[in-house]
């Protein structure tokens, strides 16, 4: 009898076009099914103890296979460690001082995320209109 490998739960903002694109990339890379993706923008989403909806919407979170809730750079490193094409990034994040530097970069990114997400969404819509026009 084969036991199922525990999955890490990835909590993401499905209302964010940038986040959706990133998660789509991770989903495509997750051929082994090592991750469970949870859209926290859905109001009926069940969140783990210790994570509120505003926290989940404002920052990237992952519950690892041991039940520990990670956020920010540590959460990304957990995701990378579970995906074959990203394990190099997890190894780099494990180097001394790397998580601190990644976390600092992530904190700088968070305030501009809404602007970048809107811009990314607009670019996607424009690209969709161009694709439609080319197929007419």
C-alpha positions in Angstrom: 0.0 0.0 0.0 1.4 3.4 -1.0 1.1 6.3 1.3 0.4 9.8 0.0 3.1 12.3 0.3 2.0 15.3 2.5 1.3 18.4 0.5 2.2 22.0 1.4 -0.8 24.3 1.3 -0.2 27.5 -0.7 -2.5 30.4 0.2 -2.7 33.0 -2.5 -4.8 36.1 -3.5 -6.8 34.8 -6.5 -8.2 38.4 -7.0 -4.7 39.5 -8.0 -3.8 39.0 -11.7 -0.1 38.9 -10.9 -0.6 36.3 -8.1 -2.9 34.2 -10.4 -0.2 34.1 -13.1 2.5 33.1 -10.6 0.3 30.4 -9.2 -0.5 29.1 -12.7 3.2 28.8 -13.3 3.7 26.9 -10.1 0.7 24.6 -10.8 2.1 23.7 -14.2 5.5 22.9 -12.5 3.8 20.7 -9.8 3.6 17.5 -11.8 4.0 15.4 -8.6 1.1 17.2 -6.9 3.2 18.3 -3.9 1.2 21.5 -3.4 -2.4 22.3 -2.6 -3.4 25.8 -3.8 -6.0 27.7 -1.8 -7.5 31.0 -3.2 -7.9 33.2 -0.1 -9.9 35.8 -2.1 -12.9 33.4 -2.0 -15.0 34.3 1.0 -15.8 30.7 1.8 -12.2 29.6 2.0 -11.3 27.9 5.2 -8.0 29.3 6.6 -5.7 27.6 9.0 -5.5 28.6 12.7 -3.4 31.8 13.1 -4.1 33.2 9.6 -6.8 35.9 9.1 -8.2 36.8 5.7 -6.6 40.3 5.7 -3.2 38.7 6.6 -3.7 36.0 3.8 -4.6 38.7 1.3 -1.8 41.0 2.2 1.1 38.5 2.2 2.1 35.1 0.7 1.6 32.2 3.1 2.3 28.5 3.0 1.5 25.8 5.5 4.4 23.3 5.2 4.1 19.5 5.5 4.8 19.6 9.2 1.9 22.1 9.8 4.1 25.2 10.3 2.7 28.4 8.8 5.3 30.3 6.8 5.0 33.7 5.2 7.0 35.9 2.8 10.4 34.7 1.6 10.2 31.6 3.8 6.9 30.7 2.1 8.4 31.1 -1.3 11.4 29.0 -0.4 9.0 26.2 0.8 7.2 26.3 -2.6 10.5 26.3 -4.5 11.7 23.3 -2.4 8.6 21.2 -3.6 9.0 21.9 -7.3 11.6 20.2 -9.4 12.5 23.2 -11.6 12.7 25.5 -8.6 14.8 23.5 -6.1 17.9 25.5 -7.1 16.1 28.6 -5.8 15.3 26.8 -2.5 19.0 25.8 -2.2 20.0 29.4 -2.8 17.5 30.7 -0.3 19.0 28.3 2.3 22.4 30.1 2.0 23.4 32.2 5.1 21.7 35.5 5.0 19.7 34.7 1.8 16.2 34.5 3.5 16.8 37.8 5.2 17.7 39.5 1.9 14.8 37.9 0.1 12.4 39.0 2.9 13.7 42.6 2.7 13.1 42.6 -1.1 9.6 41.1 -0.6 8.8 43.8 2.0 9.9 46.5 -0.5 7.7 44.8 -3.2 4.5 44.6 -1.1 3.5 48.3 -1.1 3.8 48.5 -4.9 2.2 45.1 -5.5 -1.3 46.6 -6.1 0.1 48.9 -8.8 2.1 46.2 -10.5 -0.9 43.8 -10.3 -3.2 46.4 -12.0 -0.6 47.1 -14.7 -0.1 43.4 -15.3 -3.9 42.9 -15.5 -4.2 45.7 -18.0 -1.4 44.2 -20.1 -3.1 40.8 -20.0 -6.4 42.3 -21.2 -4.7 44.2 -24.0 -2.9 41.1 -25.0 -6.2 39.2 -25.1 -7.8 41.9 -27.3 -4.8 41.8 -29.7 -5.0 38.0 -29.9 -8.8 38.2 -30.6 -8.3 40.7 -33.3 -5.6 38.6 -35.0 -7.9 35.6 -35.1 -10.8 37.4 -36.8 
